[in-house]
């Protein structure tokens, strides 16, 4: 009887050990999963539009609710931001907008930017609109002459943000793998943005991917938007 009880106990112990080991194996994360968890800023859409004397950009980001460059990725939220540069603006006017997509539209008002002579509106979730096609802005002082912008998808021919992250990881693979395997792990947050020259709105766009520990410590690349080839890179400090 004792032998039978011991045998049963040993079997139970073996099953528990196997279950724990199996769970540990299932919980082991891939490099892609580990990197995805560290994304704190990811661009998923960018549209632009212009008339003879006005210009708009509409960008969608998955971004930290509290955006701080501290090497850690916080909780993300999705926000679409509309930024308009008009030939003139008045504090006496109100500015209404209608943003139209292939699957719907959204309306609201725009407010002056704290920095620069621009108007800004933020939309919590524009995904239901589908591909964006047109933006109309109406100045209350001139309601019969609205600004109408036909929108261009600047990311139409670009690789996906996830693919851009993979390309950047492959470029810094030895450095990133070493940090991930270290005792402390990797303490960097990741930005994946679609950018062009700040002073020339007609300049070419690139994928910018940065693995940032803080403002002065990062590994970053500019990638060709279509092929994902590295155009330039740097490691700071």
N, C-alpha and C positions, 0 to 999 in steps of 0.2 A: 504493500500500500504506500509506504514511504517513497519507494522508487517511482511509483506512478505519479505521486504528487510532485516530486522533484522534477520529473520529466515534463509534466504539464507546466510547471513554473518556468523551466528553461525555455520551453516553446513560446510561452507568453513573452518572456524577456527578449527572445530573438525577434518576435513579431514587432514588439515595441521599438527595438533598435532599428529594425528595417524601415518601419514607418517614419521614424525620426530622420533617418538617412535619406529616404525618398523625398520627404518634405523639404529637406535642406537642398536637395538637388533641384527640386521644382522651383524653389525660391531664388536660385542663383540667376542673376540677371545678366543679359548680354551687354556688350559695350554700347550698342545702340540704345538700349533701354536706360542705361546709366547716363548717357549723354542727354537723352531726351528729358530726363528728370531735371537736368541742370539748365534747360532753356528758360531764360527770363524775358526774352524779347524776340518774337518771330513775326516777320512780315508775311502776310498771306495774300494781299491784294494791293495793287496800286494803279490808279487811273488818273489821267490828266485831261484837261480840256482848255481851249483858248479861243478868244476872239481877237479882233484887231488890237484891242487895248485892255484886255482882262485875261486872267489865268486862274485855273483851279487845279488842286491836287486832292485826291481822295484816297486815303490809305487805310488798310485794315491791319491791326497788330494784335497778336496774343501777347499780352504784356503784364508784368507784375502790377498788382493793385497799388503797392507802394514801391515805386521804382527807385532802387538804391544800388549803386555799384559796390557791392560788398562781398562778391564771390559766392553768394548763395542765391538760389532761385526761390522766390516766394510764390504765393498763390497767383495764378494768372487770371486775367479777364480779357475778353475780346472787345475791342473798341474800333469803330470806323471814324476817322477824323476828316472833315471837309475843311479845306483852307482855300480862301478866295482872295485874290488881289484885284481890286477894282480900280478904275482910273481916278475915282474920287469917292470919299465917304464923308458922311455928315453925322455928328452926334445927335442931330434932331431927327434922323431917319431911323426906321426899323427895317430889317432886311429878312425877308422870308425866302425859304428855299423849298424846292420840290426836287427830290432825287428819284429818278426812275430807273428801274431795272427790267430785265426781260420777264420777271415774275411778279412785279408789283412796284409800289412807290411809297415813299415816306416824305412827310412834310414837317417843317419846323422853322425856327428862327436862328439867325446867325448873330454872334456877338463879336465886338472888336477884340482883336488879340492884344494881350498885354505888351507883347514885343512886336513892333513893326505895324505898318498900316495895312492890316489884313483882317478878314472876317473868319471866324471859326465856328464850326458846329460839330458836336460829337453824337454819334449814334451808337447805342448799346449793342445792337445786333442787326447788321444789314444783310445777313446771309439769306434771308427769305426773299430778298429782291432779285436774287440770281445775278447774272452778269449785268453790270451797270452800263447804261446807255446815254443818259442825259441828265444834266443838272440845270435848273432854272433858278435864278436869284432875282427877286423883285425888291426894288428900293421904294419905300412908302412915299417918297417925294416924287417919284416918277413911275407910277404903277403901270403905265401904258407902254413903257420901254424896258422890259426886263432883259437881263443878261441870260442868254441861252448857250450852254456848252454841250457839244457833242463829245462824248467821252471815249478815250482810247485806253485800252488795257495794255499797260506798259510791261506786264509780266506774261503776256500771251505766249511768247516764244521762249520763255525762260524755264530752266529746270525748276522742279519743286523745291521749297525751302528745306525739306528733309534731305533731298539729294545734295543740296548745297552744303548742309551740315556734314554729310558723309564725305564729300570731297575735301572739306577743310580738315576733318579728322584724319583722313589718309595722309594729308600733307604734314600734319604734326603728330603722326601716329606714335613715334618713339617717345616723344615727350609726354603725350597724354597717357599712353599705356603705363609709363613709369609712374606717373602720379596716381592713376587709378589703382595700381598694384601696391602702392606705398602703404605704410601703416596708418597714416592719417587720411588716405584717400585724396581725391581731387577736390580742391576748394576753389572752383571757378564757375562763374555763371556764363551762359552762352547767349550771344546776340546773333540773330540771323536776319539781316536787313537788306532791302533792295534800294540802292542809293546811286546818286549821281552827284556832279559838282554842285556845291551850295551856291556858287556865284553865277553858274551858267545852267539854266533850267533845260537847255537843249542839248546838254552834254550826255554822253553815253551812260547807261546804267550798268551796274555790276552787283553781284551778290557780295555782301560784306559779312564775314563770319568772324566773331571774336570770342576767345575763351579768356574771360577777364577775372582776375583775382581782385583787383581794385583799379582805380583810374590810371595808375602808372605801371601796372603789371598785367600784361596781356599777350596773347598770341593771336594774331589776326591775319586774314587773307582777303584779297579781292579776287573774285572769280569771274571768268567770262560767263555771262548770264545764260547762254545757250549750251555751251559745251561743258562748263564747270571747270575748265582749265584754270590753273592759278596764274593770275596776271602779276601780282606782287604779294609779298608777305613780310611780316616783321614779328620780332619777339622783343618785348620790353619787360624789365629794364635790360 
